[in-house]
Amino acid sequence: MEEAARVSQRKRSAITFLVLLALTILEVAVSQIAGHHRAVVTALVGLAIVQGIVQIIYFMHLRWESRALRLYVLVPLAFPVIYALVLIADGIWRRLP
């Protein structure tokens, strides 16, 4: 039983690694696209978010943890995003005539 769990964990880690590798290769390919700067940046940010989610769920093993522990880790991660959005909104508001 323990051997099967170890093999399953290795397989899961290998698949996660390959998914992250594919996302990284896709990011490099997207960054080489000329023109449409805003679309490229949006795609890169989206890919980075997906990579972060995969890392949090699988490499940090949060998928198999209790709900309380997941919230304990994920809620503080929302604060920098909220802070950045507030700063962006403030910057836009100050530049309006």
Secondary structure as UniProt FT lines:
FT   HELIX           2..31
FT   HELIX           37..54
FT   HELIX           55..59
FT   HELIX           62..64
FT   HELIX           67..95
//
